[in-house]
Structures are given as C-alpha cells and as structure tokens.
C-alpha cells in the first residue's frame, strides 16, 4: 500500500507535520478537501450569458427568466456533459465533494422521461466520471408561489407530487448503497414552492439522518410574500414549523432579523453561503459577524457557478463584509488568520451540508512553487492562497487515495472539455 506524505497537513486544531495519507506522492502544504455545499450544475453552461441589462431594475427575478429559457434546452446527455465539466473544474479548485441541489427532473414539456430518474442519473454519471464525491439532493417543487398558484409551463419539468418525489428519492438511495462516494439527501426548493403539508409529509417519510436543504430568504420579495401569506418571515416560519436541526442546510438566508440569526445558530443548522452568486444576482449580504458571534455554522456553495473557485468564494465573502462594516478581517477572531478562519468554517460546515463524517473526502496539495507562496510558512499560507493571487495555485487533488488532479489539471480535462464544447454548441443552436 503506497502512502502520500504531507510535510504540513492542515487540521482544524492546527498544522500537523509529516503525516502519511492514502495515495502515492508528497506535498509541502496539504489541505483537506472542502465540500461545495450548493450547486445547480446546469447553470455553469449559462455563466456569463445573463450580463446584459433586460430591465431598468435588473434583479434575481429578471435573471430567472434567462435561466428558465436555458434550462428548457437541456436533456440527460447535455446535462451529463455540463456537469462533468463543472465537476472537473471544482476538483481543480479544491472541492472534493459537491451537494447537487437538483430540480431539473423531467423533459422540457413537463412529461417524465421513460426513466424518471434520467436527469439524476446523468449527475451521478458525471460525478463517477470525474471522481468527485456527490451528495445528490433531488428537490421537491410543487407550486408557483406562497398563494398556491400552479406552476407555469416553464416550471413543469421541475414538478413532482409528494408520492412521486418519494419514489425518486427511494430509487436513488437504493442505487447509492454500493457507492461510497455518492450520498442522497432531500431538498425543498423553497417555502414558496412547497406547501407546508408537503414539507411535513416528506420529513415524516424519509430517514431522520438524511441531509435536508432548502433555499430561504434569498430575496426581499420572498420575505415580503411570506409575511403576507403566512404572517411570519421565512426563516422565523421555518424554525417554528419544521424540525430544523444540524442535518439542515439553509441556503442563502440572506435577509434576517437578529432573532432569526440567533434562532438558526441555536438550531444547529448550517447556512450555505454562495458569495459570488449572491453578488452576481444582487441578493445582498449575509450578517456574517453576528452569525459567527452567535455560534452559527456556515458552508460555501458555488450555486450558479459564475465562479468555480473556492479561494474566490472565501475572498468574496470576506470582502463583502469589509465593505459593509468598513473594517478589515471581519471573519477572524482573537487576532487569528482570516484565511484560516474562513477555511476552517467552510470545511466544517461543508461536511455537515454534505452529510459527511469527520473524515475528509480527499486532500488538496497546494503548489508550493507558485509565486504567491514564496517564503510562505504555515502561519500565512492560507491567507496567501485566499487573498494574494489569481488562479487556484493547486498542484494535486486526491480523493479516496486516487489522484484526480495533477499539475493543476484534471486527468480527463481534455476529453471532458471536448464533450462540453460539443454539448454547448448543440444547446446554443436550438
């Protein structure tokens, strides 16, 4: 059995020297792999295609129209090609597991494929092809708003009844039993898309240990609609009406009152922050310092994949807070390293979001010869990685003792990229 030698391995309690790991090689600065806690893989294919003004007040809601038009073109083959490209990029960026929040279930006209799990299987196939760990989160989507309006034609490919949804989850769970890298959880698209009785029915039916994810309080319009329909803000309603605990991940949770900040922290739920997407969509800024002071846990997601860089997500998170507070090193506490504080939080929260145990899915070897690390020691290497450069500065990535990235490139990058380009050409020609 070959072993990988880490000269310096980062652990939550500090750097350890001369550690032997599964694999065959060595690295000077080695990090545990991080879970990408929130992904819509298909949206990687439209990144950069929604940057023209379509309304005087462009917002998430106008961006969503572009997304719906693009989503209508995808089928299982093109989804697999797009997801494989994304997952290879995520591995090259230091993510070793991805939580796929998956609601693109049916054919564009809303009719189920002959195989009702065809789109889910495309994501599993892409994960197996690239070697990334996958927490698949088939997502329930039932109505068009808090008022219970029916889905419109563009949303019908997202739709399930509770019974059909539970059959899909059960099928995917059974197939994942023999694959150590694939886990299956459940997700509710949002409070506006899932009525309360359906949310409760799903929670009553699934195993209590499964990870549970939900979009919540991303937009102020969503908050206002929830107050009008249910007499409470979204996070407050969820905490009062669902068994929110450490297996839950609340995605975005951008717009919070202080009591909601405290409530999430007390519940043990993780908040999945997606800084580059939240900035791209003009969502707003999460109250990070207040949340951390309350003992809250956060993870990092790439969401719409306008960026696939872990270092960039961490930097964007911190810089947004600096702009809001007009001071530096907001995420750090007690004089410690901001880069280490951000990385430690993303690592721990990501494992919760992904339904992982304490063992990392893989390891990431930084490129110690990159100029940004000249003269670096363990005290500042994470700060330099996050704040002092452009590009990933990653040499190798290992998952399950298998080297998937070498010299910064995924081992199947050329073939995956060729299929991706062909798929995009077909999608844009339609």
Buried (B, 14 or more C-beta within 10 A) or exposed (E): EEBBBBBBBBEEEEBBEEBEBBBEBBBBBBBBBBBBBBBBBBBBBBBEEBEEEEEEEBBBEBBBEBBBEBBBBBBBEBBBBBBBBBBBBBBBBBBBBBBBBBBBBBBBEBEBBEEBBBBBBBBBBBBBBBBBBBBBBBBBBBBBBBEEEEBEEBBBBBBBEBEBBBBBBEBBBEBBEEEEBBBBBBBBBBBBBBBEEBBBBBBEBBEEEBBBBBBBBBBBEBBEBBBEBBEBBBBBBBBEBBEBEEBBBBBBBBBBBEEBBBBBBEBBBBBBBBBBBBBBBEBBBBBBBBBBEBEBBBBBBBBBBBBBBBBBBBBBBBBBBBEBEEEEBBBBEEEEBBBBBBBBBBBBBBBBBBBBEEEBBBBBBBBBEBEBBEEBEBEBBBBBBBBBBEEBBBBBBBBBBEBBBBEBBBBBBEEBBEBBEEBBEBBEEE
